[in-house]
């Protein structure tokens, strides 16, 4: 029954995308059908084919090694605060976990590894192969395919660097697809962090995050081309344009990767501090209102009620949909890191294993207001002549990114 509910959700989410479309008549039913089939085939291959599943399962071992390496570094620098042996007896289980010193340093390690993989030319050929596959199966232009494929590994600002010379000449639909791809994925630098947070709750969490990143490519193309259909006959081509990297050697890559990582780490810590403080203030104001249903009104509760129907459409039982809706609301209004932290703190019986898996996919994207500012700023610098159009498509890209990740959640619900 829940699988049928998820199947209904797949079509309901696509219907929402069509209702919000700029040009409903131009939306191609054939292209949508191809995109939907490609999304399901990708999900089946990645989740159900034993050989592929085992290969992705090995990713958990790699993530475990990266996490252990990060913990070794943080415990050496920060001692027991960074995860080293405690010099006292722990009275409250879990009280020794300090996010800023034990989990977030993973961002530094991943930033260095990503920089090294680009310097050694390991990632560009993989991105090129994914772009070729997207172009052959879904018919998107070469430049757009490159950017969408790069989003599997990189963030919403780093990925468009692959196609920076082509941004100015892209059609409106192609530009929106670049933005949707950025909103519907996460960067490799934070993937390991999120996997570490959810590892105690979801088996093979790291593998599922990687699968979500891959699955996001065809799903983003599907939703994007429905909401902003292609009305031009031309497609923006282009060969692979490697991002400029002023790196002279492996040691230089390590130094510059660390510098970029520390900037990202400080930004994450600052955003977390400010956003959590703002949520506290909003809840304090809402707490002045009369209680409803015997409980105080809070931002999380309101967001849960708003997003609960969407979570139900993805295949969650209604008694779990409000809690899941609160996570989705937090992810959209604040950011996905806070939502995953809240997710990791839920009592074990709040969501069943299937619901947890669906929510992992549904929240796996940068579609939130904080990320929108970052993306608009980055794309505006890369294509200043398209800045006005980028601004106009901004809010729509949050919607398309959210619909994409929810669509992934519903597809996983059908297969689970």
C-alpha positions, 0 to 999 in steps of 0.5 A: 500500500505504501509503495502505491502511495509513493507511486501516486506521489511520483505523479503528483509531484510531476503534476505540481511541476507542470502546474508551476510550469512557465509554459505548460503547452511547451512541456514535452510529455515524451521528454518527461516520460523519457526522464521518468524512465531514466530516473527509475532505471537509474534507481533500480540499477543503483539500488537493486543490481547486486554487483552495483549495490556491492560496489556502492557498499564499498563506499561506506568503507571509504567514508569510514576511513575518511571519517576515522582519519578526520577523527585522528586529526581532530583528536590530536589537535583538540584532544578529547574534545575532538574525539580522543579518549575521555579523561573522565567517566561519561554520565550522559550517553552521547554528551561527548559528541561536539559537532564543531570539533568532531564532525565538521573537520571532515569538511577540511579533509574532503576539501583537500581530497577533492582538490587533489583529485582534480589536480591528478585529473581523476574527477574530470574524466568521470564528469565527462563520462556522466555528461556524455551519458546524460546527453545521449539518454536525455538529449540535453546540450553538452554544456548543460550535461557537463554542469549537471554531471559535475553537480554529482561531485561538486557544489552549486557554484563549483559545478558551473565553473566547468561550463563558465564560457557557455553560461552567457549563451545558454537558453533560459531553460538550460540556465534554469537546469544548471540552477536546478542541478545545483539546488538538487544535489550536495557537494562531496565536501559535505557528503561524508559529514552527512553520512557520518551523522546518519550512519547510526540510523541508516545502514550504508548511509554513505552509499545512499548519499552517493546514489542520491547524488547520481540519481539527482542528475536525471531527476533534476533534468526531468523536473527542470524541463517541465517547469521551464520547457525548452522553446528554442531549437538550439542546444548549447554544446561545448567541450569539457572546460576544466575549472582553472586551478592555480596549483603547482603540485600535490603539496600546493593542492593540499595547502590550497585545499585546506585554505578553501576548506577552512573558509567553508568550515568557518562559514558552516559554523557561523551559519549554524550558530546564527540560524539556530539562534534565529529559530530560537528567537522565532520560537520564543515569539511564537511561544507567546501565542496560545497553545494549540492542541495542548502544545506550544506553537513552534516553527518546526511544528508549523513547518511540519504541518505545511510539509506533511502532505508532501511527505505523505505523497513520498510514501510515509505513513501519516503518523510519521509525516508531520515529524518528517515534514518538520525536517523538510521545512527546516531543510528548506527554510534553514539548511539541510545540515540543520535538518540532518542534525535534527534527523540524527537526534530523533528517537529511534522509533519516530520514523521506521527504517523505510521512512528514514531512507526516503527522508535521506533522499528527500533532504539531499539537496541545497534547495534553501534560501541561504544557498540561493544567495550563494548560487545567485552571487556565484552565477552572477559573477560568472555570467554578469550579463544574465544576472537579472534572469538568474535573480528572476529564476532564483525562487523557482529553482528552490521549488524545482530543487525541492521537487527533485529531491522529493521525487527521488524520495518517492522513487525510492519509496516505490522500490522499498 
